[in-house]
Amino acid sequence: MCGIIGYAGHRPAVPLIIEGLRRLEYRGYDSAGVAFVQNRELVTVRAEGKLSALDEKLASCPNTVATTGMGHTRWATHGIPVERNAHPHKANDGGLAIVHNGIIENYAELKAELAAKGYVFHSETDTEVLANLISEGRKHNATMLDAFAWALRQAHGAYAVALTTPEEPEVLYAARLSAPLILGVGTGENFVASDIPAFLPYTRDVVFLEDGELVRIDANSWKVMRIADLAPVEKAVNHIQWDMQAAQKGGYKHFMLKEIFEQPKVITDCLAGRVDWNRMEVTLPELAALPVPKRLHIVACGTSYHAGMWGKHLLESWARVPVNVEIASEFRYRDIILDPADMVLVISQSGETADTLAALRIAREHGVKVAGLCNVVGSSIAREADAVIYTQAGPEISVASTKAMCSQMVLLTLMALHWGRNTGALSETVRANVLQTLKKLPGQLETVLPAMRDEAQVLARTYSKAKSFFYLGRGHCFPLALEGALKLKEISYIHAEGYASGEMKHGPIALIDPDFPTFALALNDELFPKVKSNIEEVQARRGKIIALTNPGVELKVDHPWSIPDAWGPMAAFLVLPALQLFSYETADYLGKDVDQPRNLAKSVTVE
């Protein structure tokens, strides 16, 4: 997830663009850059690191008089975060520059075709490929607009992209497909941006662009067209009432809530380029050089540890790979036994978690292959692992992790399918069911999340006075019970414990009373009769119960919460946001600092 702002108007463009990038810095912060046309020459200025580094570079540039330009703040997906990979990217002939948010899935094929025609690439990004593809299109099309649309029709994947060219120095072009891009309509000025905060001080009139749409702006006009045929599209101008803080959060009260609601897009992004939907096959080239392990050791902390526990069920069942899941801070201090044919998989959202990084280095010292599952390109884990799989969840601002776990679970699912095919253990029926369910999940989640939130609000108000909570789950729902308990105590400060349901009678049941509620995961699966028995044990001690279940399940509890069915363990992708929303609504109702809970840091980089 990166931040884009483009401007065409009457003000000096560069200061306005830098100001807009500051408001978008939460979308990406490993590099930044600007592009503008001055004296018919295309100028780009880029810098690695925070925006302050770009400010320093611009301070040494001559005063710019351009009133049209664009900027970008980057969250790396292709290529490590260094200046050569920073946006904007120019075409080889210098005739255009683009900024881009998203992933061009077929960039490798396009790059090979362009290289055969003599194009030279100076970065590892998919964006530079798109820039040169547009340049190639310009050779065969009458206008830059035609060339832009021609190239976009060949680019598969997700993108929000803006383009500037010396051919039309007062004009900007932009387009979107499965990535956010908004048009801001001003007086004598117009804007495009990834998010409303970028231009909010100048206008509150916006046009929401849809997938497959392209826009041309200059100071006094704007026009929206279809990428497919450049036919004009009629668009309504909307006036928004958000303040700056609300706008940065997309209108949500907190980043945590915004990130919970981003999970449908996270699933889509995680699957992009990794599933061949025509052949219904998983493609994970990141793992191509590594053999299927004799035994897999998943090492992680906190929420990532819970994701690993959940993934264990899939990897053992579908790939028949034995899996140990270990807390990184324990793994690093054990006299660990590792076989050369084993593999260690380290999971970390930031790629900088101190204990997890130490575990990686211990595994390397033992001569064992290490794979990394992380979200940050160029992070320490990404650099030091033998292979890295990026979750592509985008920046997660709230301290309490939500969409990062969702992305980790998607990739663990794909790893289980990938290795299951290699070992021959995966049945065609399971593979088809999993992939069909994953394909439907984003749309299904988009539909049900608002209703989930409504139910969570009601339950939060009912149980907000509780001092302690049990979370119960069996099978793949046990790690989700642990995660539900973690989220509740992280942000609401209500004591909560997650248990395997069958463990209740081995001690914890002594704590049950009318003021000690239980949150039970009681899905309609093969383990439901066992979970139902555990629920009855709690009820016999007069404990109140919230039961997360499915339609058609008969369960007499205090508060049944029905969520849609999904095939097998893929139901976890519906359970997870329900747990997150209950914790969020409870904390918000209690007036807690949801995004920055006390005593916690986003990334634990010290022991």
HELIX and SHEET records of a PDB file:
HELIX    1   1 ALA A   13  LEU A   24  1                                  12    
HELIX    2   2 GLU A   25  ARG A   27  5                                   3    
HELIX    3   3 LEU A   51  ALA A   59  1                                   9    
HELIX    4   4 GLU A   83  ASN A   85  5                                   3    
HELIX    5   5 TYR A  107  ALA A  116  1                                  10    
HELIX    6   6 ASP A  126  ARG A  138  1                                  13    
HELIX    7   7 MET A  144  GLN A  154  1                                  11    
HELIX    8   8 ILE A  196  ALA A  198  5                                   3    
HELIX    9   9 MET A  244  GLN A  248  1                                   5    
HELIX   10  10 PHE A  255  PHE A  261  1                                   7    
HELIX   11  11 GLN A  263  LEU A  271  1                                   9    
HELIX   12  12 PRO A  285  LEU A  287  5                                   3    
HELIX   13  13 GLY A  302  LEU A  314  1                                  13    
HELIX   14  14 LEU A  315  ALA A  319  3                                   5    
HELIX   15  15 ALA A  328  PHE A  331  1                                   4    
HELIX   16  16 ALA A  354  GLU A  365  1                                  12    
HELIX   17  17 SER A  380  GLU A  384  1                                   5    
HELIX   18  18 LYS A  403  THR A  423  1                                  21    
HELIX   19  19 GLU A  428  TYR A  463  1                                  36    
HELIX   20  20 CYS A  477  SER A  492  1                                  16    
HELIX   21  21 SER A  501  HIS A  506  5                                   6    
HELIX   22  22 PRO A  508  LEU A  511  5                                   4    
HELIX   23  23 PHE A  528  ALA A  540  1                                  13    
HELIX   24  24 GLY A  568  ALA A  571  5                                   4    
HELIX   25  25 ALA A  572  TYR A  589  1                                  18    
SHEET    1   A 8 GLU A  41  GLU A  48  0                                        
SHEET    2   A 8 SER A  31  GLN A  38 -1                                        
SHEET    3   A 8 THR A  68  ARG A  74 -1                                        
SHEET    4   A 8 GLY A   3  ALA A   8 -1                                        
SHEET    5   A 8 ASN A 190  ALA A 193 -1                                        
SHEET    6   A 8 ILE A 182  VAL A 185 -1                                        
SHEET    7   A 8 ASP A 205  PHE A 208 -1                                        
SHEET    8   A 8 ASN A 238  HIS A 239 -1                                        
SHEET    1   B 6 HIS A  89  LYS A  90  0                                        
SHEET    2   B 6 ALA A  97  ILE A 104 -1                                        
SHEET    3   B 6 GLY A 157  THR A 164 -1                                        
SHEET    4   B 6 LEU A 172  LEU A 177 -1                                        
SHEET    5   B 6 GLU A 213  ILE A 217 -1                                        
SHEET    6   B 6 TRP A 222  ARG A 226 -1                                        
SHEET    1   C 2 VAL A 275  ASP A 276  0                                        
SHEET    2   C 2 GLU A 281  VAL A 282 -1                                        
SHEET    1   D 5 VAL A 323  ILE A 327  0                                        
SHEET    2   D 5 LEU A 296  ALA A 300  1                                        
SHEET    3   D 5 MET A 343  SER A 348  1                                        
SHEET    4   D 5 LYS A 369  CYS A 374  1                                        
SHEET    5   D 5 ALA A 387  TYR A 390  1                                        
SHEET    1   E 5 HIS A 495  ALA A 500  0                                        
SHEET    2   E 5 SER A 468  GLY A 473  1                                        
SHEET    3   E 5 THR A 518  LEU A 521  1                                        
SHEET    4   E 5 ILE A 545  THR A 549  1                                        
SHEET    5   E 5 HIS A 559  SER A 562  1                                        
END                                                                             
